[in-house]
Amino acid sequence: MLRKIKQDLAEILELPLDVSLDLPKIVIIGELGVLIQNHRGLIQYSPDRIVVGVGEGQITVAGESLKISEVNQEDMIVRGRIKTVQMST
């Protein structure tokens, strides 16, 4: 109920939903990289699998030669040969 109210208010005020609802934003750059915005930290890290916490779930990036090339409080960039990106709650 509260989430629906926040969503309606964000639409009325023309605010980005990802920011107002604390949702992650994922930008996939072909098979070369993934930008994850609004993350909550690293959960698992290996060359073939990176799991990142987001809001009420997690994002799993699977591939080969994966590495985190940049990270700050809100953004994380994963580089390597990306095979799949999956979000679960």
C-alpha positions as CSV (number, residue, x, y, z in Angstrom):
1,M,0.0,0.0,0.0
2,L,2.8,2.4,1.0
3,R,4.7,1.5,-2.1
4,K,1.7,2.3,-4.4
5,I,1.3,5.7,-2.7
6,K,5.0,6.5,-3.2
7,Q,4.7,5.4,-6.8
8,D,1.7,7.6,-7.4
9,L,3.3,10.6,-5.7
10,A,6.5,10.1,-7.8
11,E,4.5,10.0,-11.0
12,I,2.6,13.2,-10.0
13,L,5.8,15.0,-9.1
14,E,7.6,13.5,-12.2
15,L,10.4,12.0,-10.1
16,P,12.4,9.0,-11.3
17,L,10.8,5.8,-9.9
18,D,14.1,4.1,-9.3
19,V,15.1,6.9,-6.8
20,S,11.8,7.5,-5.1
21,L,11.0,3.7,-4.7
22,D,14.6,2.7,-3.8
23,L,14.8,0.4,-6.8
24,P,18.0,-0.6,-8.6
25,K,18.8,0.6,-12.1
26,I,20.7,-1.9,-14.2
27,V,22.4,-0.9,-17.5
28,I,23.9,-3.7,-19.6
29,I,26.5,-2.8,-22.1
30,G,26.4,-5.8,-24.5
31,E,28.4,-8.6,-23.1
32,L,31.2,-6.3,-21.9
33,G,29.8,-4.9,-18.7
34,V,27.0,-4.0,-16.3
35,L,26.3,-0.8,-14.4
36,I,24.3,-1.3,-11.2
37,Q,23.0,1.8,-9.6
38,N,21.4,2.1,-6.1
39,H,23.1,-1.1,-4.8
40,R,23.4,-2.2,-1.1
41,G,26.8,-3.9,-1.2
42,L,28.6,-6.9,-2.5
43,I,27.4,-10.3,-1.3
44,Q,29.5,-12.8,-3.4
45,Y,32.5,-12.3,-5.6
46,S,34.3,-14.7,-7.9
47,P,35.6,-14.6,-11.5
48,D,32.4,-16.3,-12.8
49,R,29.7,-14.9,-10.5
50,I,29.1,-11.6,-8.7
51,V,26.1,-11.1,-6.4
52,V,25.1,-7.6,-5.3
53,G,22.5,-6.7,-2.7
54,V,19.7,-4.3,-3.8
55,G,16.7,-3.0,-1.9
56,E,14.7,-6.2,-1.1
57,G,16.7,-8.6,-3.2
58,Q,19.8,-9.2,-5.1
59,I,21.3,-9.1,-8.6
60,T,23.5,-11.9,-9.9
61,V,25.9,-11.4,-12.8
62,A,27.3,-14.5,-14.3
63,G,30.0,-14.8,-16.9
64,E,33.8,-15.2,-17.4
65,S,36.7,-13.1,-16.1
66,L,34.3,-10.9,-14.1
67,K,35.8,-8.1,-12.0
68,I,34.5,-5.0,-10.3
69,S,36.1,-2.1,-12.1
70,E,34.5,0.7,-10.2
71,V,32.4,1.0,-7.0
72,N,31.1,3.7,-4.8
73,Q,28.2,4.1,-2.4
74,E,25.5,4.0,-5.1
75,D,27.1,2.7,-8.3
76,M,29.0,-0.5,-9.2
77,I,30.5,-1.4,-12.6
78,V,31.1,-5.1,-13.4
79,R,33.3,-5.9,-16.4
80,G,34.1,-9.1,-18.1
81,R,32.3,-11.5,-20.5
82,I,28.7,-11.2,-19.3
83,K,26.5,-14.2,-19.9
84,T,23.5,-13.5,-17.6
85,V,22.1,-10.9,-15.3
86,Q,19.4,-12.0,-12.9
87,M,17.4,-10.2,-10.3
88,S,15.7,-12.0,-7.4
89,T,13.7,-11.0,-4.4
